[in-house]
Amino acid sequence: MTDTNWQLQPGVQMPADTAAEVAKIACALKSLSAYASLVIEREDCPEDLQQIVDEGVQAIGKVFIF
């Protein structure tokens, strides 16, 4: 596997190739979170979008350490 900026939380087990693919999704969701936060500052972001993004970021934290 290539150099990464994440690692699995203690106790989380999955094959390295699966973890790498899930990490790609996690990174995309973190990017979406940053975007949603920016949009919310402009007050044109739906509240339900922020809630969905926040829940996804919390789920990432259960699997990965960034």
Residue pairs with C-beta under 8 A, 6 or more apart in sequence:
1 16
1 17
1 20
4 20
4 23
5 66
6 23
6 26
6 27
6 64
6 65
6 66
7 64
7 65
8 14
8 19
8 63
8 64
8 65
9 61
9 62
9 63
9 64
9 65
12 62
12 63
14 22
22 63
22 64
23 64
26 60
26 63
26 64
26 66
29 53
29 56
29 57
29 60
30 57
30 60
30 66
32 53
32 56
33 53
33 54
33 56
33 57
36 45
36 49
36 50
36 53
37 50
39 45
40 50
60 66
